[in-house]
Amino acid sequence: MNAHSMPKTGDVSSSEGVAADELKQFIERIERLEEEKAGIAADVKEVFQELRGRGFDAKAVRAILRIRKKDHAERQEEEAILELYMQALGMV
């Protein structure tokens, strides 16, 4: 591109202006969502602190949360493979 074909600062056509406004709206939405995500993360951290305070094992709870995200068939397949590998290693 040469200097004549590059847009100059402040030289924005109406379609570029609309695109810039739309981009700004997307960025602002993402920023709001990131703020909400940080707030939710702080809430989750607080809940984990509370459950630790009540004597629960946070590591075990995190494992349960991971397991609950999986459907039954996926969980069964994973458990079967794990059992097979543990048997192969003489761990059961």
C-alpha positions in Angstrom: 0.0 0.0 0.0 1.3 3.4 -0.7 0.7 6.6 1.3 -2.2 7.7 -1.0 -4.3 4.6 -0.4 -4.0 4.6 3.4 -6.8 6.3 5.3 -5.8 9.4 7.2 -6.5 9.9 10.9 -9.9 11.6 11.3 -10.8 10.7 7.6 -13.6 8.2 8.4 -16.4 7.4 6.0 -19.8 6.7 7.5 -19.5 2.9 7.0 -16.1 2.9 8.8 -17.7 5.1 11.5 -20.5 2.5 12.0 -17.9 -0.3 12.1 -15.9 1.6 14.7 -19.0 2.2 16.8 -19.9 -1.5 16.5 -16.4 -2.6 17.5 -16.5 -0.2 20.5 -19.8 -1.8 21.6 -18.3 -5.3 21.4 -15.2 -4.3 23.3 -17.4 -2.6 26.0 -19.5 -5.7 26.3 -16.5 -7.9 26.7 -15.1 -5.6 29.3 -18.4 -5.8 31.3 -18.4 -9.5 31.0 -14.8 -9.7 32.2 -15.8 -7.6 35.2 -18.7 -10.0 35.9 -16.4 -13.0 35.5 -14.0 -11.6 38.0 -16.8 -11.0 40.5 -18.1 -14.6 40.0 -14.5 -15.9 40.4 -14.3 -14.1 43.7 -17.6 -15.5 44.8 -16.4 -19.1 43.9 -13.2 -18.5 45.9 -15.2 -17.4 48.9 -17.4 -20.5 48.7 -14.3 -22.7 48.6 -12.9 -20.9 51.6 -16.2 -21.5 53.4 -16.2 -25.2 52.6 -12.6 -25.5 53.7 -13.6 -23.8 57.0 -16.3 -26.4 57.5 -13.7 -29.2 57.1 -14.3 -30.3 53.5 -11.5 -31.1 51.1 -11.4 -28.5 48.3 -9.4 -30.8 46.0 -12.0 -33.5 46.3 -14.8 -31.0 45.7 -13.0 -29.8 42.5 -12.7 -33.4 41.3 -16.4 -33.9 41.9 -17.3 -30.7 40.0 -15.2 -32.0 37.0 -16.9 -35.3 37.1 -20.4 -33.8 37.3 -19.7 -31.8 34.1 -19.4 -35.1 32.1 -22.3 -37.2 30.9 -22.8 -40.7 32.3 -21.4 -42.5 29.2 -18.3 -40.4 29.1 -17.7 -40.9 32.8 -18.2 -44.7 32.5 -15.7 -44.9 29.6 -13.1 -42.8 31.5 -13.5 -44.9 34.7 -13.2 -48.2 32.6 -10.0 -47.0 31.0 -8.6 -45.8 34.4 -9.5 -49.2 35.9 -7.8 -51.1 33.0 -4.6 -49.0 33.3 -4.5 -49.4 37.1 -4.9 -53.2 36.7 -2.1 -53.3 34.1 0.1 -51.5 36.6 -0.9 -53.8 39.5 -2.5 -51.0 41.5 -5.7 -52.8 42.3 
